[in-house]
Amino acid sequence: MRLTLLCLLLLSSTAAAQSTRTAPAPAPDEHTIYREVFEYDAGGRRDPFASLLGTSDLRPLLIDLRLAAIAYDPNGRNSVAVLRDLTSKEQYRVKVGQTLGRMRVAAIQPRSVTFTIQEFGLSRQEMLTMDDSTRVRTP
């Protein structure tokens, strides 16, 4: 049964091909090509089709950062924290409200920085504290 259907399909396709060969070719100016064009209006949003792995939105991670220094302003307006990325050796200077990857600096205290992290539609807060420099270091 399948072989018969296959033969009939082949015969019908060759007959259609022969009938198109006998028809006169249209003039070159008679061709009209329609093409669908799609646009994505981002409107300030990320392109949903772009890979997250290829962007810098993922880096740096909180576990890769070390708090190096803080210039603390008691009024809370001009505090600056210096962070170092342990993997890429980059240095970041951040203020309250500034974003760093998926993290936003929520607060800067005299010895710590609080981040608000956006992941998978959820928000959580993590704190990065400065190491105690008066402690005796073990080799």
N, C-alpha and C positions, 0 to 999 in steps of 0.2 A: 504494500500500500504506500509506504514512504517513498520507495523508488519510483512509483508511478507519479506521485505528486511532484517529486523532484524533476522528473523528465518533463512534465507538463509546464512547470515553472521555467525550466530552461528553454523549452520551445516557445513559450509566450514571450520571454525576454528577448530571444533572438528575433522573433517576428516583430516585436516593437522596435528593436534596433534597426532592422531592415526598413521598416516603414519611415523611420526618422531620417534614414540616409537618402531616401528618394525625395523628401521634401526639400524645397529650395532654401538655401541658407538666407536668413534675414540680413538686411543691410546693417552695417556697423552702427549707425546712429539710432537703430530701433531698440537697442538693449537698455533696459532699465533695471538697475540693481537697487534693491531695498535692503537696508541694514538697520538692525536694532541697536540703539546706543543707550547705554545705562550710565547714569551718574549717581554718585553718592554725595549727598549734601551733609558734610560732617557737622556743621553747626556747633563747632567747639568740642565735639566728641571724638573719641578715638575711632579709627576705621576698624569695624568688627572683623574684617577679613585679613587684617595684618597680623602676623604672628607676634605673640608677646615675647617669644624667646629672642627675637632679633632686635628688640628695642632696649633702650636704657631705662625703661620704666621699672624693671625688676631689680636693678642694681642701684645702690649698694644695699645689702641686707644688714639688718641690725647686728647680727652675730659677727659680721665682718668689720664693724666699726669699733674704734677705741676713742674714748673722750680724752683729748690731749690737753686742752686748756679751756678756761671760761673767763671771759671778761664780763663780770656781773655788774649790772646797774640796779641799785635798790629800787628805783622807780619802775623798773621792768620794761622800759621802752627800748633801751639801746644795748641790751645784753647780747653778747656774741659768744658762740661756742665753736671751738675748733675740733673737728673730728678727723681721724685718719682711718683710711681703708686699709686693712691689713693685707688684703689680697692684691690690690692694684697699686698700693702705696700712694694713692691720691689723698689730697687734703681738702677738706670742705670747711668753709666758714658759714655758719647758719645763724639766723635770727628767728625770733618767734613768728610763726606764720609761714615760714619758708618751707617748700617741699624739697625732699631729697629722695628720689625714686618714688616708692609708694608711701613714704612716710612724710608727715607734716609735723614740724616742731610746735608742740603745744605750749611748753613752758621751759624756761631756763632758770634753774636755781643755782646757788653758789657752788654746789658740788655735783649736780646732776642735770640731765636734760630729759624731758618727757616728750615722747613721740606719740602721735596718733597714726596708726597703721591701717590702711584700707586694703583688705584682702577679700576677694570673692563676695563683695557686697557687704561685708561686715567690717566694723570698726572696733579696734582695741587699742589700749594704751600700754606702752612699754617705757621703762625708764633705763637710761644709760648713766651709770655713775662713774665718777672719777676714782681711779685707784689711789690708795693712801700712799703718798710718797715718803712718809716718815717711817714706814714699816721696814724692817730689816729684810733684805732680799736673800733668798737661798740660792746658791749656785746651781 
